[in-house]
Amino acid sequence: MTTRRRFLGLAGATGAAALGLPRLSFAAAPTERRLVLVILRGGMDGLALVAPHADPDYAKTRQSLAMPPPGDGEDALRDLDGFYGLHPAAGDLYEIWQRNELSIVHAVATPYRGRSHFEAQDVLENGGTTPNRPRDGWLNRTVTAMGGAEGFAIAVSRQVPLVLQGKAPAASWAPSALPKQVLGYFTKMALLYDQDPELGPIFKTGLETRRRIEFYVPEADRNAGRGAARAEDTLTAARLAGAFLAEDDGARIAVLEMSGWDTHARQGTSHGRLARRFSALSAALAEMADALGPAWDETAVVVATEFGRTAAPNGTGGTDHGTGGAALVLGGAVIGGTVHGEWPGLAKASLFEGRDLKPTIDMRAVFKGVLRDHMGMATGALDSVFPGSSGMRPLDGLIV
């Protein structure tokens, strides 16, 4: 039996050109609401992106990584509410905040309390409390619970990320490393498969996928930077995500992955390695919003990472694997202008294990709040999507 996974393997070999993009995944859902999950792999430093500049222990704890306070020049934090400030490199995100389309959840974490990237990402994606259980993804269970049929699905990735793996149809697409095809290649291939009852329709769908990608992605981007972690690649992936979600017959749930957040050394403050990642993320989210067009009003985007980082810098100007961090919820369907979560403080006695921002809210409560209020899922279904969370209320106040 031919599955979407097999089809997209074929499409990857014969379809779009080499993009070298961050991973991007789609799954169909029977609703006009759009949901995007952006996974920042490597452990994003939430205290750098959203700094509690008015915490009396902030500067003392962050030391060389403390950001200039709001009002202290172009390199200073952009004040959000008098207590928190947004990193100056995230200018596009600040504009979204000013439009009341961005909320932040701080001191947030999954139930995982270890410091392994692999285990932490597994828990973030499986929606449980431990690595490897359950073995499918919470977003795939969401599609199943909503009755999502096999529809248009695409992933710029060599495999479906765990969060979308499971019973519901979801697939992946990866750029081909094959040389550019000669003129007329696809026409001849289409004739070859035209009479095949199984592969014929699949090949036509693959050609349509290729046509759409060529329409949305400039040739320079399609042919540049194979496998490279370029800012342009992130923009291209975000543009594709928004464009496909915007279509009437397009996907309704998407996953976009962005790596490069494991900042053990030379992290920087207003400038440097981490600032460049914030700039790329911020620009990509704005690009996605533009590509969505009017559908942005029906969209909620959740940006999450597997864990935060240590509150204090290490000896090489970076931060190590931590616990509590920050998540973003943005979109036209979002109640913006709020930082959610109970702030635990940065005093030494308040830190988790004496080194990390203490988590005061479970990441699953954020996911639950978005799924309930944005995607219309019932509480009982949410408890099945996130096993072991029946006593956890969805986070209120995220969705219009």
N, C-alpha and C positions, 0 to 999 in steps of 0.2 A: 504494500500500500504506500502511495506517495504522500508524504507529509509536508507541511510547510518547511520543516527543517531541511528536508531533501531538496525541495524547490529552491530554497535560498542558497543551498550549497551550489546548485546549478547556476543560479543567478550570480553568485559570487565569481564563478568561473567564466561566465559569458556576459555578465551584465555591466554594472558601472565600472568606471575606471578607478585606478588606484588612488584612494583618498588619503590614507595615512591618518585617519581620524580617531578621536576618542570614541569609545563604544557608545552605541545608541540602540535602544530596543523599543519595539512597539508591540502592543497587544490590543485586540479589538474589544470594545465593551459597548453594550446597548444603551448609550446615553449621549446627549449632546455636551455634557460636561467633559472637560479635558483634565487629566491628571498627569503630571510629570514628576518623576523621582530622579534627582541628580545625586549620585553617590560620589563623594570626594574621597578617593582611595589614598590611604597613607596616614590619615589622622590629621585633620585640619586644626590649627591652633585658633580656637574660638576666642581666646583672650586677646588675640591680635586683630582678628576681623572685627569683633565687637568688644571694645575695651571698656571696662567699668572705671572710667577715669576718676569718678568721684568717690570710689572706695578708698578709705583712708590708708589702706595697706597696699594699694595698687602699685605705686611707684617703688615702694620698698621691696615688694615681692618680685615684680617684673625686672627690676634692676636695669641692665643695659637694653632690655627689650621694651621698656616703658615708652609709650608713644607720647609725643607732645600733646598737651591738652588742647581742647577746642579754642580757637581764637589765636593760637600761637603760630600763625603763618600758614603757608600753603601745605606744609608737611604735617600739619596737625590733624587730629581726629575731627571728624564731622559730628557735631553734637546731635544726639537723637532725642534725649528727654531730660537732659541735665545730669544724668548719672552715667549713661552709656554713650560711647562715640563710635562711629564707623570709620574703618581704615580709609585714609585719603585716596588710596589707589582704587577703591571700589566706587568710583564716581557715578557709574551708571546705576549701581544699586542705590546710591543715595538719592538719585533722581526718582527712582521707583518708590523709595520711602517717602519722599516729599509729595508724591501723588497718592499717598495712603494706600499703596498696593503691596507693601512689604511689612511683615511682622517677623520678629525674632524670638526664638525660644532659647534661653540661656541656662547654663548649668544642667544640661540635658545629657543623657547617656542611655545606652541599651542596658539590659540586666547583666551584661558581661563585665567582669571586674579583673580580667587578666590583661596582659599587655602584648598579646600576639595579634599581628595584623590579620592573619588568616582566620583565626578563631573569632576575632571581633567582627570581621566582615561577614563571616558566616552567620553570626547571631543577628546582625543588622538586617541581613537579607532573609533569613528563615523565619523571623518573627517570633522565635521562641525564647528560651532562657539559656540554652546551652548550645555549643557548637555541634553540628551534625544532626541535631534533632529539633524540629522535623527536617527532612531532607529535601523538601520542596520550598518554594519561596512564597512569602506572604502576599506578594502582588499577584502571583499566579492563582493563589487561593481566592484572592479578591475577584479576579476575572471569573473563576468558576462559580463563586457565590452569586455573582451578578448575572450569570447565564450568558456570558460572553461567548458568542459563536466564533468559528474560524473565519476571520475576516482579513482585511489588509494588515499584514504584520511584517516589520522589517527591523533589522538590527545591524548597525555598523560595528560588527564584532565577529570574532571567529566562533563564538559560542554564546548561547543565551546565558546571561548572568543568572546566578542562583535565584535572585529575587523573582525572576520570571519563569523559573523552571517548575514543571509540575504537569497536572492533567490538562489544563487549559492550553489551547494552541498559542504558541509564541515561538518566534524563530529568530535567527540571526543572519546577518549578511556581513561579509568581510571583503575588503578590496582585493582584487586579484593581483598577483605578482607576475601574471603572464604579459608578454609584450603586447603592444597596441595592435589590434586586429586590422587586417587588410581590408580595403574597401570591398563591400559586398559580402563580407563574412557572415553577418547576422541574417541577411536575406537568404543566403544559401542554407544556413542552419535552420531557419524557419521552414523552408521548403522540405528539408530532410525530416523534420518532426511533425509536419502538418497533418499527416494521416495517422499519427500515433495517438490513440484515444487517451493515453495517460500522460505522455510527455508533451504532446502538442499544446494543450492548454497551459501547462506549466511553463513551457518556453515562451509562449506569448505573454504570460504574466511577468516573466523575467525581463522581457523586452520593454514592457510598460514601466517596470521599476527603473530600468536603465534610462528610459526616456525622461522620467520624472526627475531623476537625480541630475541628468545633464541639464535639465531646464533650470533647476534651482542652484546648481553649483557651477561656478565658472570653470573653464577648462584648465586654467592655471592652477586652481585649487585641486582639481581632480587628478592632476598629473604630478603634483609636488609633494615632497616630504613623506614618502612612504614610511609609516611607522614612527615618524617623528612627533614629539610632543610640542608642536608649535602652537602659538596663540591663534594663528590663522586656521589651524585644523579644528580647534575648539569652536571658533566662530562658524565654520562650515557645518560642523555637526549640529550645532544649535539651530542654524538656519534650516537645515533639513528637518529637524524635529518639529519646528514650528510650522513649516510648510506642509508636511504630511498631516499633522494634526489639524491644520486649518481646513483641509479638504472635507467636503460633505460626506464622502465615502471613505475617509481616512481613519486612522487609528484614533483611539480615545485615551489610551494609557501608554506612557512612554517612560523609558529609563535611559538616562544619559550618564556615562561614567567619565570622571576626570581624575587623572593620577597626578603625582608629583607633590603630595602634601606631607611627606615624611621629612620634616625639616630638622634633622639632627645637628646640622652645622651651618654657620653663616646664614642664619635665617633673615636677618635684617629687620629694620623697623619701617620707616616711611618709604624706604627704597630697599632694593635687594631682591633676593630670590622669592621670598614669600609675597612681597608686594606685587611682583610680576604675576604670580598665580592669582592673586586677588583681582588684578586688573583684567586678566584673561577671563576669569569666572564672571566678573561683573559685566564685561562686554558681551560675553556669550549669552547671558540671561536677557540682556537688552535686545540682542539680535533675535533670540527666540520670540520675545514679545512682539517685535516688529513683524516677524514672519507669520505669526499667528493672526495678525490683523484683528478683525472684529471678534474672532474666536478667543482672543485674550480675555475678554469679559467672562468667558465660561471656563477659565483655566485656573488651576491651582498648581503651583510648583513647590515641591518640598526638596530642600537641599540638606543632605545629611552626610555625616562621616562616621567611621567606625568607633572612634574615641577621640577625646581631646588630647592635649599635651600638658606636660608639666608646667606648673605655674611659674617657676623660676627658670632662668636659662641654665644650660649646662656649661662646661668649660670650653666649648668650641663655638659659642655664640648661637646655639640652637636650642631646641627643646626636645625632650624625650617622650616616649609613649605615656599618655596620661589617661584620664577618665572622663570627667565632665567637659563638655564643650558647648558649641552653639549650633543651632539649626536655623534655617531660613524657611519661611513660608511666604510666597509671593504670587501675585496674579491678579487679574481683574475681578476674580471671585473672592478675594481675600480681604478681610478687615485689617487694614494696615495701620502703621503708626504706633504699634505696641511692642514692648519687650515682655514676653511671658516668662514665668518661672519665678520661684522664690530664690533670691540671691543669698548664697551661704556665706559670703565674705572671703577675703583673701588673707586673713590673719593666719599665722602658722597653725594655731590650734583649730582653725576651721577647715583646713585642707584635708582632703581624703588621703589617708596614709601619710600625712605630713608633707605631701608633694603635689597633689592634684586638686583642681577645682572639684569640689564635692557635688555630685549630681543630686538634684532635688526633684527632677521630673524624668519619667521614663519616656524614651523615644517612641515607644509603642502608643503612648497616650496621644502624642502628636499625630501619628499615623491614623489612629482611631478617630480623632477629631475631624481630620480631613475626609476620611472615608465616610463617616456618618453624615457630616453636614454638607459635604460637597458632592459625594457620589451617591448619597441617599441610602447607605447600607444600614440595616437594623442592628441593634446592639447584639442580639443573639448571633448574627452572622459574624460580627466583629470578633466575638469570643472564639469562634471557630478559626478565623483567619489568624488570630494571635493566641495560640493555645497557652493556657496557664495564666491568662490575663483577665479572668472573669471579674475580679474585684477591682479592676483598674478602670476608672472613668475616662472617657475620651476628653481631651482638652477642649474646653469651650472657648468661644470667641475668636476662632480663626477664620471662619467663612461667613460671607455676607448672607 
